[in-house]
């Protein structure tokens, strides 16, 4: 939802300025701006709920549907291992080039996929450690 709010921030700022100019009653203008903010927040919440339902349905379905993302990442890792570990060894042994030429989009997909997984797991670890960390006061010396 944060990207949505960030994308609409300049537009909302302009709309709020227009509301302030067009409506002389300040209380009514503030009420209208608060209502627009609530509508934006509710629409973002509904979008997040819909996304969560899709992910939940995917996770509850059969292995083929729920496992396509990890399977794709494993396949890409296998291709990279083939190109940069196994293929050079085979070339040294049997002198046949077996390397697969990869389009740049494959590298992008691999980078984004592994980066998202790594960042997501790191975020979970950080959140878990922050949640279990004891709260310390600002002044411990008394």
C-alpha positions as CSV (number, residue, x, y, z in Angstrom):
1,X,0.0,0.0,0.0
2,X,2.9,2.4,0.6
3,X,3.8,2.6,-3.1
4,X,0.2,3.4,-3.8
5,X,0.2,6.2,-1.3
6,X,3.5,7.5,-2.5
7,X,2.2,7.5,-6.1
8,X,-0.9,9.5,-5.2
9,X,0.8,11.9,-2.8
10,X,1.5,14.7,-5.3
11,X,-2.0,14.3,-6.8
12,X,-3.6,14.3,-3.3
13,X,-1.6,17.4,-2.4
14,X,-3.0,19.2,-5.4
15,X,-6.5,18.0,-4.7
16,X,-6.3,19.1,-1.1
17,X,-5.1,22.6,-2.1
18,X,-8.0,22.8,-4.5
19,X,-10.4,21.8,-1.8
20,X,-9.0,24.4,0.5
21,X,-9.5,27.1,-2.2
22,X,-12.9,26.0,-3.4
23,X,-14.6,25.4,0.0
24,X,-14.6,28.4,2.2
25,X,-15.8,26.4,5.3
26,X,-12.6,25.1,6.8
27,X,-14.5,22.4,8.8
28,X,-16.2,21.1,5.7
29,X,-12.9,21.1,3.8
30,X,-11.1,19.2,6.5
31,X,-14.0,16.7,6.7
32,X,-13.9,16.2,2.9
33,X,-10.1,15.7,2.9
34,X,-10.3,13.2,5.8
35,X,-13.0,11.3,3.9
36,X,-10.8,11.2,0.8
37,X,-7.9,9.9,2.9
38,X,-10.1,7.2,4.4
39,X,-11.3,6.1,0.9
40,X,-7.7,5.8,-0.3
41,X,-6.7,3.8,2.8
42,X,-9.7,1.5,2.4
43,X,-9.0,0.9,-1.3
44,X,-5.4,0.0,-0.4
45,X,-6.6,-2.3,2.3
46,X,-9.0,-4.0,0.0
47,X,-6.2,-4.5,-2.6
48,X,-3.9,-6.0,0.1
49,X,-6.7,-8.4,1.2
50,X,-7.3,-9.5,-2.4
51,X,-3.6,-10.1,-2.9
52,X,-3.5,-12.1,0.4
53,X,-6.4,-14.2,-0.7
54,X,-4.7,-15.0,-4.0
55,X,-1.5,-16.0,-2.2
56,X,-3.4,-18.1,0.3
57,X,-5.3,-19.9,-2.4
58,X,-2.1,-20.6,-4.3
59,X,-0.4,-21.9,-1.1
60,X,-3.4,-24.2,-0.3
61,X,-3.6,-25.7,-3.8
62,X,-1.6,-28.7,-5.1
63,X,2.2,-28.8,-5.3
64,X,2.3,-27.8,-9.0
65,X,0.6,-24.5,-8.3
66,X,2.1,-23.7,-5.0
67,X,5.7,-24.7,-6.0
68,X,6.1,-23.0,-9.3
69,X,8.2,-20.0,-7.9
70,X,10.7,-22.2,-6.0
71,X,10.9,-24.6,-9.0
72,X,11.7,-21.8,-11.3
73,X,14.4,-20.4,-9.1
74,X,15.9,-23.9,-8.7
75,X,15.9,-24.3,-12.5
76,X,17.7,-21.0,-13.0
77,X,20.3,-21.9,-10.4
78,X,20.8,-25.2,-12.1
79,X,21.3,-23.4,-15.4
80,X,23.9,-21.1,-13.8
81,X,25.7,-24.0,-12.2
82,X,25.7,-25.8,-15.6
83,X,27.1,-22.8,-17.4
84,X,29.8,-21.8,-15.0
85,X,30.8,-25.0,-13.2
86,X,29.8,-28.2,-15.1
87,X,30.2,-26.9,-18.7
88,X,33.8,-25.7,-18.3
89,X,34.7,-29.0,-16.7
90,X,33.1,-30.9,-19.6
91,X,34.9,-28.6,-22.1
92,X,38.3,-29.5,-20.4
93,X,37.5,-33.2,-20.5
94,X,35.8,-33.8,-23.8
95,X,36.5,-30.5,-25.7
96,X,32.9,-29.9,-26.5
97,X,31.2,-26.6,-25.7
98,X,28.0,-27.3,-23.8
99,X,27.3,-23.9,-22.4
100,X,23.8,-22.5,-22.8
101,X,23.5,-18.9,-23.9
102,X,21.2,-17.0,-21.5
103,X,19.2,-13.9,-22.4
104,X,19.7,-10.9,-20.1
105,X,16.1,-11.3,-18.9
106,X,17.1,-14.6,-17.2
107,X,19.7,-12.8,-15.2
108,X,17.2,-10.1,-14.2
109,X,14.6,-12.8,-13.1
110,X,17.3,-14.6,-11.1
111,X,18.5,-11.5,-9.5
112,X,15.0,-10.2,-8.6
113,X,13.8,-13.7,-7.4
114,X,16.8,-14.5,-5.2
115,X,17.1,-10.9,-4.0
116,X,13.4,-10.8,-3.0
117,X,13.7,-14.1,-1.3
118,X,16.9,-13.1,0.6
119,X,15.6,-9.7,1.5
120,X,12.3,-11.2,2.6
121,X,14.0,-13.8,4.8
122,X,16.3,-11.1,6.3
123,X,13.3,-8.9,7.0
124,X,11.6,-11.8,8.8
125,X,14.7,-12.4,10.9
126,X,15.1,-8.8,11.8
127,X,11.4,-8.5,12.7
128,X,11.6,-11.6,14.9
129,X,14.7,-10.3,16.7
130,X,13.2,-6.9,17.3
131,X,10.0,-8.5,18.6
132,X,11.8,-10.6,21.1
133,X,14.4,-8.0,22.1
134,X,13.9,-6.6,25.7
135,X,12.9,-3.0,25.8
136,X,15.5,-0.8,27.5
137,X,15.0,2.6,29.0
138,X,16.8,5.7,27.8
139,X,18.6,6.3,31.0
140,X,19.9,3.1,32.6
141,X,22.1,4.8,35.2
142,X,19.2,6.1,37.2
